[in-house]
Amino acid sequence: MEFEKSLFEAITTGNKDQAQRITEEAIADGVDPEKLVNNCMIPAMDDVGNRFEQGELFLPELLIAARAMKTSMALLRPLLAKSGARPAGRVVIGTVMGDQHDIGKNLVASLLEGGGFEVIDLGFDVSPQKFVDAVRENSPEVVGMSALLTTTMPAMKSVIQELAQAGIRDSARVMIGGAPVTQRYADEIGADGYADNANSAVTLARSFISRTP
Ligand code: B1M
C-alpha cells in the first residue's frame, strides 16, 4: 500500500528517478507486479489524463508522467513476462499508424508473454503494410492492434482491409483494444475480438488458440 501510494505520486508528478527507486524497492520487497500496475500505475495515468482533459496539466507534464510510468514498466516487464512454459501461440502486436501511445500496448504484450505467448512487438505508429509484412514473415495465430486516439481507430480497419487484400486475413485472428475502442467497433470493422484490459486480452488470445483447428 505504501509503495502504491508513493509510486502513484512519483508517476503523476513525473518524477522518473523516484519512480525507479520505488519500483526497485517494491520488487525487492516482493510486491506483486500485477497489483502494482493495476492498483497504482494505471490509475496514475488515468489521473494525469483526466487532469490533462480538464486543462490542469499540459502536454509536457503528460510526457514526463508517461516517461516515469515507462521507467517503472521497464523494471516490471521481465517479472510480468516470466513464464517457463512453451509458447502458447504467436502474437504480432502494435499500436496503429499515427498513434504514439504504447504504454497499454506494452502492458498487453508483457502479459501475453507472461501467459506463454511468443510476442512480436512492432512498436507504435505501425503502418498497415508493416502489419501485413509481419504476418507474412511470422505466421502468427493472433494479430493485436492498439489505438488510444479516436482519430487513429480507423487505421485498425485499414489493417484488416490490407490483410484481406494480401489474401492472409483468415490466417490469424484479429484482436483490438485501447481506451476508445469498443466491442461494437470491433464488430463494425470485422475484427475477431475486443479486450478492454491486458488480462482480458490474454484470455481472448487463449480462446482464439483453443478454437484454432
Ligand atoms: Co495522449 N491522449 N495524446 N499522450 N494520453 C489520451 C489518450 C487522451 C484520452 C487524454 C485526454 O485528453 N484525456 C487523449 C485522446 C482523446 C481522444 O482521442 N478522444 C490524448 C491526446 C489528445 C493526445 C495528443 C493528441 C495530445 C496533443 O498532442 N495535443 C497526443 C497524440 C500523440 C499521438 O499519438 N500521435 C498525445 C500524446 C501523449 C503522450 C506522448 C504525451 C503520452 C503517451 C506516451 C506513450 O504511450 N509512450 C500520452 C498519454 C500518457 C496519455 C494518457 C494520459 C494515458 C494513456 C496511458 O498510457 N494509459 C491518456 C489518457 C488516459 O487514457 N487516461 C491520453 C495507461 C494504459 C495502461 O492504459 O493505454 O488504455 P491504455 O491500455 C489499457 C486498455 O486500453 C487495454 O489494456 C491496457 C491495460 O489495461 N488495451 C488493450 C490497450 N491496448 C490494447 C490492445 C489489446 C487489448 C487491450 O489487444 C491488442
Boltz pocket constraint, residues with backbone or C-beta under 6 A from the ligand:
constraints:
  - pocket:
      binder: B
      contacts: [[A, 41], [A, 42], [A, 45], [A, 46], [A, 47], [A, 48], [A, 49], [A, 50], [A, 52], [A, 53], [A, 59], [A, 62], [A, 63], [A, 66], [A, 93], [A, 98], [A, 99], [A, 100], [A, 101], [A, 102], [A, 103], [A, 104], [A, 105], [A, 107], [A, 108], [A, 143], [A, 144], [A, 145], [A, 146], [A, 147], [A, 148], [A, 149], [A, 150], [A, 151], [A, 175], [A, 176], [A, 177], [A, 178], [A, 179], [A, 180], [A, 194], [A, 195], [A, 196], [A, 197], [A, 198], [A, 199], [A, 201]]
      max_distance: 6.0
